[in-house]
Amino acid sequence: MLPHAAADISRDGKSLILAYDHGIEHGPVDFEPNPDTADPERIFELATHEAVTSLAVQKGLAEAYYPDYEDDVNLLLKLNGTSNLWRGEPDSAVNCTAEYAAELGADAIGFTVYGGSNHEVEMAEEFRRAQEGAREHDMGVVMWSYPRGQGLRNDASPDVISYGARLGLELGADVVKVKYPGSAEAMGHAVEMAGPADVVMSGGTMRDDKAFLRNVSNAIDAGATGIAVGRNVFQRDEPERILDALEAVIFQEVDPAEALAIAESDD
């Protein structure tokens, strides 16, 4: 990793990445709780919210929508992704290059690596090409570090998540996205293992406001620099409201209950 490489997708050293790669990774089912969000235009509009420091999308959405939002949205372009129709050992098809991401105006690239998969070696080599390509264009690098595969009995264990954070550092990511390991203490260990690389918590499946914000607050208290979140924002009926609360929790380190009160007062 390089110092300050992620500055274009952060604010005051903190990040709120609005992730919208779900159309390829999970399919239309993720849009059913809030059907309006199947329209990418709705998400690009959400990404103009002051709390959002970057929007993570695949290249097709960037080609179609980003030109209209380039003045208001920082683009984090995902370079790989695999549909939920795939049932093999965890892998992720490379569908874009760092060079093309730069042509589209991306501020940073994102890349998934499944440590522990039978395809780990291949994916690490693909990440190397992406990471070095990003450096040639002065773009930051975010690794979706999700250890999983036949070699792992429990891919959600704190030790495995910390290992994922370390993989990000060792392979040259500026920001490592990991799952929340269940406690602030375990998150702190993952942050320690990532060294100088920033760690952001994965938003995961949608939870109620209080539980979700409490996990985010715990992660920030443990040294995480923010969150990469999709469903916990766009599956809600009022996604702007949760973004207001997240802004208070992440950037002002406000208690979740107070953050919700702030969000409600802004309605």
Backbone hydrogen bonds, N-H to C=O, Kabsch-Sander energy under -0.5 kcal/mol:
donor,donor_aa,acceptor,acceptor_aa,energy
5,A,2,L,-1.8
7,A,4,H,-1.6
9,I,6,A,-1.6
10,S,7,A,-1.3
11,R,14,K,-3.0
14,K,11,R,-1.9
15,S,225,T,-2.5
17,I,227,I,-2.7
18,L,16,L,-0.6
18,L,54,S,-2.8
19,A,17,I,-0.9
19,A,229,V,-2.2
20,Y,56,A,-2.7
24,I,21,D,-0.7
25,E,21,D,-2.0
26,H,22,H,-2.9
27,G,22,H,-2.1
30,D,27,G,-1.7
31,F,28,P,-1.9
32,E,28,P,-0.5
32,E,29,V,-1.0
34,N,31,F,-0.8
37,T,34,N,-2.5
38,A,35,P,-1.9
39,D,36,D,-1.4
42,R,39,D,-1.6
43,I,39,D,-0.8
44,F,40,P,-2.6
45,E,41,E,-2.1
46,L,42,R,-1.9
47,A,43,I,-2.2
48,T,45,E,-1.4
49,H,46,L,-2.1
52,V,49,H,-1.4
53,T,16,L,-2.2
54,S,16,L,-1.2
55,L,74,N,-2.7
56,A,18,L,-2.6
57,V,55,L,-0.6
57,V,76,L,-1.5
62,A,58,Q,-1.8
63,E,59,K,-2.9
64,A,60,G,-1.8
65,Y,61,L,-2.6
66,Y,61,L,-0.7
66,Y,62,A,-1.1
68,D,65,Y,-1.4
69,Y,66,Y,-2.3
70,E,66,Y,-1.1
72,D,69,Y,-1.9
73,V,69,Y,-1.9
75,L,73,V,-0.5
76,L,55,L,-2.9
76,L,74,N,-0.5
77,L,75,L,-0.6
77,L,108,A,-2.2
78,K,57,V,-2.7
78,K,76,L,-0.6
79,L,110,G,-2.8
81,G,93,A,-2.0
86,W,83,S,-1.3
95,N,79,L,-2.4
95,N,93,A,-0.7
96,C,79,L,-1.2
101,A,97,T,-2.1
102,A,98,A,-2.2
103,E,99,E,-1.7
104,L,100,Y,-1.9
105,G,102,A,-1.1
106,A,101,A,-2.5
107,D,75,L,-2.6
108,A,75,L,-1.4
109,I,140,G,-2.5
110,G,77,L,-2.6
111,F,142,V,-2.1
113,V,144,W,-2.5
115,G,113,V,-1.0
117,S,114,Y,-1.7
120,E,117,S,-2.0
123,M,119,H,-2.5
124,A,120,E,-2.7
125,E,121,V,-1.9
126,E,122,E,-2.1
127,F,123,M,-2.6
128,R,124,A,-2.0
129,R,125,E,-1.7
130,A,126,E,-2.1
131,Q,127,F,-3.4
132,E,128,R,-2.4
133,G,129,R,-1.9
134,A,130,A,-2.3
135,R,131,Q,-1.8
136,E,132,E,-1.3
137,H,133,G,-0.6
137,H,134,A,-1.1
138,D,135,R,-1.3
139,M,134,A,-2.4
140,G,107,D,-1.4
142,V,109,I,-2.7
143,M,175,V,-2.9
144,W,111,F,-2.3
144,W,142,V,-0.6
145,S,143,M,-1.2
145,S,177,K,-2.0
146,Y,113,V,-1.8
146,Y,144,W,-1.0
148,R,115,G,-1.5
151,G,116,G,-1.0
152,L,149,G,-1.8
157,S,154,N,-1.3
161,I,157,S,-2.4
162,S,158,P,-2.5
163,Y,159,D,-1.9
164,G,160,V,-2.3
165,A,161,I,-2.0
166,R,162,S,-2.1
167,L,163,Y,-2.3
168,G,164,G,-1.6
169,L,165,A,-1.5
170,E,166,R,-2.8
171,L,167,L,-2.3
172,G,168,G,-0.7
172,G,169,L,-1.0
173,A,168,G,-3.0
174,D,141,V,-2.2
175,V,141,V,-1.9
176,V,198,D,-3.0
177,K,143,M,-3.4
177,K,175,V,-0.5
178,V,176,V,-0.6
178,V,200,V,-2.2
187,M,183,S,-2.2
188,G,184,A,-2.5
189,H,185,E,-1.5
190,A,186,A,-1.8
191,V,187,M,-2.5
192,E,188,G,-2.3
193,M,189,H,-2.3
194,A,190,A,-1.3
195,G,192,E,-1.3
197,A,194,A,-2.1
198,D,174,D,-2.4
200,V,176,V,-2.6
201,M,226,G,-2.2
202,S,178,V,-2.7
203,G,228,A,-2.3
212,F,208,D,-2.6
213,L,209,D,-2.8
214,R,210,K,-2.1
215,N,211,A,-1.9
216,V,212,F,-2.0
217,S,213,L,-2.7
218,N,214,R,-2.6
219,A,215,N,-2.3
220,I,216,V,-2.4
221,D,217,S,-2.6
222,A,218,N,-1.5
223,G,220,I,-1.5
224,A,219,A,-2.6
225,T,199,V,-2.6
226,G,199,V,-0.7
227,I,15,S,-1.7
228,A,201,M,-2.7
229,V,17,I,-2.7
229,V,227,I,-0.5
233,V,230,G,-2.0
234,F,230,G,-2.6
235,Q,231,R,-1.7
236,R,233,V,-1.4
241,R,238,E,-0.9
242,I,238,E,-1.1
243,L,239,P,-1.8
244,D,240,E,-2.2
245,A,241,R,-1.8
246,L,242,I,-2.7
247,E,243,L,-2.3
248,A,244,D,-1.5
249,V,245,A,-2.2
250,I,246,L,-3.0
251,F,247,E,-1.9
252,Q,247,E,-0.8
252,Q,248,A,-0.8
254,V,248,A,-2.2
259,A,255,D,-2.6
260,L,256,P,-2.3
261,A,257,A,-1.8
262,I,258,E,-2.3
263,A,259,A,-2.4
264,E,260,L,-2.5
265,S,261,A,-2.0
266,D,262,I,-1.2
267,D,263,A,-0.5
267,D,264,E,-0.8
